[in-house]
């Protein structure tokens, strides 16, 4: 079973200046007795003084009353963000990443998280 990850934007009033890609996927195979939480959030363009940022999180745990969730969890998180500052139409930085994980068996607690906030100052 493939679970789509919620993608939300802080603001729909502006468009990214460049071609940004961020994706996240969680695949669950033969899972039993589990609770899941996931989030993927991107802010590709902010107002003055508001940096670009990405947050990703997935968590799997057993449901109350059980010792472990049983099954296989696979996660895939990847992205590419181009950045510029002010009214610049030229790329000043390119950030790329990919993370893939798989766990099988009795899962007591599985959590992955990633957060990035642009900190470039010109």
Backbone as JSON Lines, residues from 0, in Angstrom:
{"i":0,"aa":"X","n":[0.85,-1.16,0.0],"ca":[0.0,0.0,0.0],"c":[0.9,1.23,0.0]}
{"i":1,"aa":"X","n":[0.66,2.14,-0.89],"ca":[1.42,3.39,-0.96],"c":[0.59,4.5,-0.35]}
{"i":2,"aa":"X","n":[1.18,5.23,0.59],"ca":[0.47,6.3,1.28],"c":[0.98,7.64,0.74]}
{"i":3,"aa":"X","n":[0.12,8.46,0.12],"ca":[0.59,9.77,-0.33],"c":[0.89,10.65,0.88]}
{"i":4,"aa":"X","n":[1.87,11.52,0.73],"ca":[2.26,12.42,1.8],"c":[1.63,13.78,1.53]}
{"i":5,"aa":"X","n":[1.04,14.37,2.54],"ca":[0.41,15.67,2.41],"c":[1.45,16.72,2.08]}
{"i":6,"aa":"X","n":[1.22,17.49,1.02],"ca":[2.09,18.6,0.65],"c":[1.28,19.87,0.82]}
{"i":7,"aa":"X","n":[1.83,20.81,1.58],"ca":[1.11,22.07,1.77],"c":[2.05,23.23,1.51]}
{"i":8,"aa":"X","n":[1.49,24.34,1.09],"ca":[2.27,25.55,0.85],"c":[1.84,26.61,1.85]}
{"i":9,"aa":"X","n":[2.81,27.41,2.31],"ca":[2.49,28.48,3.25],"c":[1.67,29.57,2.58]}
{"i":10,"aa":"X","n":[1.88,29.76,1.27],"ca":[1.16,30.81,0.56],"c":[1.02,30.44,-0.9]}
{"i":11,"aa":"X","n":[-0.16,30.62,-1.45],"ca":[-0.38,30.35,-2.86],"c":[-0.36,31.66,-3.66]}
{"i":12,"aa":"X","n":[-0.06,32.79,-3.01],"ca":[-0.13,34.08,-3.69],"c":[1.13,34.38,-4.5]}
{"i":13,"aa":"X","n":[2.19,33.57,-4.35],"ca":[3.41,33.78,-5.11],"c":[3.83,32.46,-5.75]}
{"i":14,"aa":"X","n":[4.58,32.56,-6.82],"ca":[5.07,31.37,-7.51],"c":[6.57,31.26,-7.34]}
{"i":15,"aa":"X","n":[7.11,30.05,-7.3],"ca":[8.56,29.9,-7.2],"c":[9.26,30.56,-8.38]}
{"i":16,"aa":"X","n":[10.41,31.17,-8.1],"ca":[11.17,31.84,-9.16],"c":[11.85,30.83,-10.07]}
{"i":17,"aa":"X","n":[12.1,29.63,-9.58],"ca":[12.8,28.61,-10.34],"c":[12.01,27.32,-10.33]}
{"i":18,"aa":"X","n":[12.59,26.29,-10.91],"ca":[11.96,24.98,-11.01],"c":[12.32,24.15,-9.78]}
{"i":19,"aa":"X","n":[11.45,24.1,-8.79],"ca":[11.7,23.38,-7.54],"c":[10.91,22.08,-7.53]}
{"i":20,"aa":"X","n":[11.54,21.01,-7.03],"ca":[10.89,19.7,-6.95],"c":[11.13,19.11,-5.56]}
{"i":21,"aa":"X","n":[10.05,18.7,-4.9],"ca":[10.16,18.01,-3.62],"c":[9.11,16.9,-3.64]}
{"i":22,"aa":"X","n":[9.53,15.68,-3.24],"ca":[8.56,14.59,-3.18],"c":[8.86,13.69,-1.99]}
{"i":23,"aa":"X","n":[7.81,13.07,-1.5],"ca":[7.94,12.13,-0.4],"c":[6.95,11.0,-0.59]}
{"i":24,"aa":"X","n":[7.38,9.79,-0.26],"ca":[6.49,8.63,-0.38],"c":[6.77,7.67,0.76]}
{"i":25,"aa":"X","n":[5.72,7.06,1.27],"ca":[5.84,6.02,2.28],"c":[5.06,4.82,1.78]}
{"i":26,"aa":"X","n":[5.73,3.67,1.66],"ca":[5.08,2.43,1.24],"c":[5.01,1.49,2.43]}
{"i":27,"aa":"X","n":[3.82,0.95,2.67],"ca":[3.59,0.02,3.77],"c":[3.23,-1.34,3.18]}
{"i":28,"aa":"X","n":[3.95,-2.4,3.63],"ca":[3.72,-3.74,3.12],"c":[3.34,-4.65,4.29]}
{"i":29,"aa":"X","n":[2.16,-5.26,4.2],"ca":[1.67,-6.21,5.21],"c":[1.74,-5.65,6.63]}
{"i":30,"aa":"X","n":[1.4,-4.38,6.8],"ca":[1.48,-3.75,8.12],"c":[0.27,-4.15,8.97]}
{"i":31,"aa":"X","n":[0.54,-4.36,10.27],"ca":[-0.5,-4.69,11.24],"c":[-0.27,-3.89,12.5]}
{"i":32,"aa":"X","n":[-1.34,-3.49,13.17],"ca":[-1.3,-2.86,14.49],"c":[-0.4,-1.62,14.53]}
{"i":33,"aa":"X","n":[-0.63,-0.68,13.61],"ca":[0.25,0.48,13.56],"c":[-0.52,1.8,13.51]}
{"i":34,"aa":"X","n":[0.16,2.84,13.94],"ca":[-0.32,4.21,13.79],"c":[0.74,4.95,12.99]}
{"i":35,"aa":"X","n":[0.31,5.84,12.08],"ca":[1.25,6.54,11.21],"c":[0.93,8.02,11.17]}
{"i":36,"aa":"X","n":[1.99,8.83,11.12],"ca":[1.86,10.27,10.93],"c":[2.9,10.67,9.9]}
{"i":37,"aa":"X","n":[2.53,11.54,8.94],"ca":[3.5,12.01,7.96],"c":[3.19,13.44,7.56]}
{"i":38,"aa":"X","n":[4.26,14.14,7.13],"ca":[4.1,15.54,6.71],"c":[5.21,15.89,5.73]}
{"i":39,"aa":"X","n":[4.85,16.62,4.68],"ca":[5.82,17.21,3.77],"c":[5.34,18.62,3.48]}
{"i":40,"aa":"X","n":[6.16,19.6,3.81],"ca":[5.76,21.0,3.69],"c":[6.89,21.76,3.01]}
{"i":41,"aa":"X","n":[6.56,22.6,2.03],"ca":[7.57,23.38,1.33],"c":[7.13,24.84,1.27]}
{"i":42,"aa":"X","n":[8.09,25.72,1.48],"ca":[7.9,27.16,1.26],"c":[8.98,27.56,0.27]}
{"i":43,"aa":"X","n":[8.62,27.56,-1.02],"ca":[9.61,27.79,-2.07],"c":[9.93,29.27,-2.22]}
{"i":44,"aa":"X","n":[8.97,30.13,-1.97],"ca":[9.19,31.57,-2.08],"c":[8.52,32.23,-0.89]}
{"i":45,"aa":"X","n":[9.25,33.09,-0.21],"ca":[8.69,33.83,0.91],"c":[8.75,35.31,0.62]}
{"i":46,"aa":"X","n":[8.14,36.09,1.47],"ca":[8.21,37.54,1.35],"c":[9.56,38.03,1.84]}
{"i":47,"aa":"X","n":[9.72,39.33,1.93],"ca":[10.96,39.9,2.42],"c":[11.28,39.36,3.8]}
{"i":48,"aa":"X","n":[12.47,38.83,3.96],"ca":[12.91,38.32,5.25],"c":[12.39,36.94,5.6]}
{"i":49,"aa":"X","n":[11.59,36.32,4.72],"ca":[11.05,34.98,4.98],"c":[11.84,33.99,4.13]}
{"i":50,"aa":"X","n":[12.61,33.11,4.76],"ca":[13.45,32.19,3.99],"c":[12.67,31.04,3.38]}
{"i":51,"aa":"X","n":[13.24,30.46,2.32],"ca":[12.68,29.23,1.76],"c":[12.92,28.1,2.76]}
{"i":52,"aa":"X","n":[12.07,27.09,2.74],"ca":[12.26,25.99,3.68],"c":[11.51,24.74,3.27]}
{"i":53,"aa":"X","n":[11.95,23.61,3.8],"ca":[11.34,22.31,3.55],"c":[11.29,21.56,4.88]}
{"i":54,"aa":"X","n":[10.18,20.9,5.16],"ca":[10.07,20.02,6.33],"c":[9.49,18.69,5.87]}
{"i":55,"aa":"X","n":[10.08,17.6,6.35],"ca":[9.59,16.25,6.04],"c":[9.62,15.43,7.32]}
{"i":56,"aa":"X","n":[8.58,14.64,7.56],"ca":[8.54,13.81,8.75],"c":[7.64,12.62,8.48]}
{"i":57,"aa":"X","n":[8.07,11.43,8.96],"ca":[7.22,10.24,8.94],"c":[7.48,9.49,10.24]}
{"i":58,"aa":"X","n":[6.42,8.98,10.84],"ca":[6.53,8.25,12.11],"c":[5.59,7.05,12.08]}
{"i":59,"aa":"X","n":[6.14,5.89,12.47],"ca":[5.34,4.66,12.59],"c":[5.54,4.13,14.01]}
{"i":60,"aa":"X","n":[4.46,3.79,14.67],"ca":[4.52,3.24,16.03],"c":[3.39,2.22,16.19]}
{"i":61,"aa":"X","n":[3.48,1.36,17.2],"ca":[2.38,0.42,17.44],"c":[1.16,1.14,18.0]}
{"i":62,"aa":"X","n":[-0.02,0.59,17.75],"ca":[-1.22,1.17,18.34],"c":[-1.25,0.81,19.82]}
{"i":63,"aa":"X","n":[-2.0,1.58,20.59],"ca":[-2.09,1.33,22.03],"c":[-2.53,-0.09,22.3]}
{"i":64,"aa":"X","n":[-1.87,-0.71,23.28],"ca":[-2.22,-2.07,23.68],"c":[-1.42,-3.14,22.96]}
{"i":65,"aa":"X","n":[-0.54,-2.74,22.01],"ca":[0.32,-3.72,21.34],"c":[1.78,-3.35,21.58]}
{"i":66,"aa":"X","n":[2.65,-4.36,21.51],"ca":[4.07,-4.13,21.76],"c":[4.8,-3.57,20.55]}
{"i":67,"aa":"X","n":[4.35,-3.91,19.34],"ca":[5.06,-3.48,18.14],"c":[4.13,-3.51,16.93]}
{"i":68,"aa":"X","n":[4.42,-2.63,15.98],"ca":[3.78,-2.69,14.67],"c":[4.53,-3.77,13.89]}
{"i":69,"aa":"X","n":[3.83,-4.51,13.05],"ca":[4.46,-5.61,12.31],"c":[4.34,-5.32,10.82]}
{"i":70,"aa":"X","n":[5.45,-5.5,10.08],"ca":[5.41,-5.34,8.64],"c":[6.67,-4.68,8.1]}
{"i":71,"aa":"X","n":[6.54,-4.09,6.93],"ca":[7.65,-3.42,6.25],"c":[7.26,-2.0,5.9]}
{"i":72,"aa":"X","n":[8.17,-1.07,6.17],"ca":[7.99,0.35,5.85],"c":[9.13,0.77,4.94]}
{"i":73,"aa":"X","n":[8.81,1.43,3.83],"ca":[9.81,2.01,2.95],"c":[9.51,3.49,2.78]}
{"i":74,"aa":"X","n":[10.52,4.34,2.91],"ca":[10.34,5.77,2.73],"c":[11.29,6.26,1.65]}
{"i":75,"aa":"X","n":[10.85,7.28,0.93],"ca":[11.69,7.92,-0.07],"c":[11.38,9.41,-0.03]}
{"i":76,"aa":"X","n":[12.4,10.21,0.17],"ca":[12.26,11.67,0.23],"c":[13.36,12.27,-0.63]}
{"i":77,"aa":"X","n":[12.99,13.14,-1.54],"ca":[13.99,13.76,-2.41],"c":[13.53,15.15,-2.83]}
{"i":78,"aa":"X","n":[14.5,15.95,-3.23],"ca":[14.14,17.28,-3.67],"c":[15.3,18.02,-4.28]}
{"i":79,"aa":"X","n":[14.95,19.1,-4.93],"ca":[15.91,20.0,-5.53],"c":[15.29,21.4,-5.46]}
{"i":80,"aa":"X","n":[16.0,22.34,-4.85],"ca":[15.51,23.7,-4.72],"c":[16.6,24.66,-5.2]}
{"i":81,"aa":"X","n":[16.23,25.56,-6.08],"ca":[17.13,26.62,-6.54],"c":[16.78,27.89,-5.78]}
{"i":82,"aa":"X","n":[17.78,28.63,-5.37],"ca":[17.55,29.84,-4.6],"c":[18.19,31.05,-5.25]}
{"i":83,"aa":"X","n":[17.6,32.21,-4.99],"ca":[18.17,33.5,-5.38],"c":[17.72,34.5,-4.33]}
{"i":84,"aa":"X","n":[18.3,35.67,-4.32],"ca":[17.96,36.68,-3.33],"c":[17.5,37.97,-3.99]}
{"i":85,"aa":"X","n":[16.63,38.68,-3.29],"ca":[16.15,39.97,-3.77],"c":[15.44,39.82,-5.1]}
{"i":86,"aa":"X","n":[15.75,40.71,-6.03],"ca":[15.12,40.65,-7.35],"c":[15.98,39.9,-8.35]}
{"i":87,"aa":"X","n":[16.98,39.18,-7.86],"ca":[17.88,38.43,-8.74],"c":[17.13,37.35,-9.48]}
{"i":88,"aa":"X","n":[17.37,37.28,-10.79],"ca":[16.79,36.22,-11.59],"c":[17.81,35.13,-11.87]}
{"i":89,"aa":"X","n":[18.98,35.23,-11.22],"ca":[20.03,34.23,-11.38],"c":[20.12,33.37,-10.14]}
{"i":90,"aa":"X","n":[20.33,32.11,-10.35],"ca":[20.46,31.15,-9.25],"c":[21.68,31.5,-8.4]}
{"i":91,"aa":"X","n":[21.5,31.51,-7.07],"ca":[22.62,31.75,-6.17],"c":[23.03,30.47,-5.42]}
{"i":92,"aa":"X","n":[22.13,29.52,-5.32],"ca":[22.45,28.26,-4.65],"c":[21.49,27.18,-5.15]}
{"i":93,"aa":"X","n":[22.0,25.94,-5.22],"ca":[21.18,24.79,-5.6],"c":[21.34,23.74,-4.51]}
{"i":94,"aa":"X","n":[20.25,23.31,-3.95],"ca":[20.25,22.29,-2.9],"c":[19.54,21.05,-3.43]}
{"i":95,"aa":"X","n":[20.2,19.9,-3.33],"ca":[19.62,18.63,-3.76],"c":[19.83,17.6,-2.66]}
{"i":96,"aa":"X","n":[18.84,16.73,-2.46],"ca":[18.97,15.68,-1.46],"c":[18.09,14.51,-1.83]}
{"i":97,"aa":"X","n":[18.44,13.34,-1.26],"ca":[17.62,12.14,-1.4],"c":[17.89,11.25,-0.2]}
{"i":98,"aa":"X","n":[16.84,10.73,0.38],"ca":[16.96,9.81,1.5],"c":[15.99,8.66,1.26]}
{"i":99,"aa":"X","n":[16.48,7.45,1.43],"ca":[15.66,6.25,1.25],"c":[15.92,5.33,2.44]}
{"i":100,"aa":"X","n":[14.87,4.77,3.01],"ca":[15.03,3.87,4.15],"c":[14.02,2.73,4.04]}
{"i":101,"aa":"X","n":[14.39,1.57,4.62],"ca":[13.48,0.44,4.68],"c":[13.7,-0.29,6.01]}
{"i":102,"aa":"X","n":[12.61,-0.66,6.65],"ca":[12.68,-1.4,7.91],"c":[11.6,-2.48,7.87]}
{"i":103,"aa":"X","n":[11.92,-3.66,8.39],"ca":[10.97,-4.78,8.41],"c":[11.0,-5.47,9.77]}
{"i":104,"aa":"X","n":[9.88,-6.07,10.12],"ca":[9.8,-6.86,11.35],"c":[8.89,-6.22,12.38]}
{"i":105,"aa":"X","n":[9.27,-6.39,13.65],"ca":[8.52,-5.81,14.76],"c":[9.05,-4.39,14.98]}
{"i":106,"aa":"X","n":[8.23,-3.39,14.71],"ca":[8.64,-1.99,14.75],"c":[8.1,-1.35,16.02]}
{"i":107,"aa":"X","n":[8.99,-1.0,16.93],"ca":[8.6,-0.36,18.18],"c":[8.45,1.14,17.98]}
{"i":108,"aa":"X","n":[9.38,1.75,17.23],"ca":[9.3,3.18,16.93],"c":[10.18,3.46,15.73]}
{"i":109,"aa":"X","n":[9.6,4.03,14.67],"ca":[10.35,4.42,13.48],"c":[10.01,5.86,13.19]}
{"i":110,"aa":"X","n":[11.03,6.72,13.12],"ca":[10.78,8.12,12.82],"c":[11.92,8.67,11.97]}
{"i":111,"aa":"X","n":[11.55,9.41,10.94],"ca":[12.52,10.13,10.11],"c":[12.05,11.57,10.03]}
{"i":112,"aa":"X","n":[12.99,12.49,10.11],"ca":[12.62,13.89,9.92],"c":[13.78,14.63,9.27]}
{"i":113,"aa":"X","n":[13.44,15.65,8.5],"ca":[14.4,16.48,7.82],"c":[13.84,17.89,7.78]}
{"i":114,"aa":"X","n":[14.65,18.87,8.08],"ca":[14.21,20.26,7.99],"c":[15.35,21.09,7.41]}
{"i":115,"aa":"X","n":[15.01,21.96,6.48],"ca":[15.98,22.86,5.88],"c":[15.36,24.24,5.79]}
{"i":116,"aa":"X","n":[16.1,25.23,6.21],"ca":[15.7,26.63,6.07],"c":[16.87,27.37,5.45]}
{"i":117,"aa":"X","n":[16.59,28.11,4.41],"ca":[17.63,28.87,3.74],"c":[18.26,29.85,4.71]}
{"i":118,"aa":"X","n":[19.57,29.87,4.74],"ca":[20.27,30.79,5.64],"c":[21.29,31.63,4.9]}
{"i":119,"aa":"X","n":[21.17,31.69,3.59],"ca":[22.12,32.44,2.8],"c":[21.88,33.93,2.97]}
{"i":120,"aa":"X","n":[22.93,34.67,3.26],"ca":[22.83,36.12,3.31],"c":[23.8,36.71,2.3]}
{"i":121,"aa":"X","n":[23.36,37.72,1.6],"ca":[24.18,38.33,0.57],"c":[24.59,39.73,1.01]}
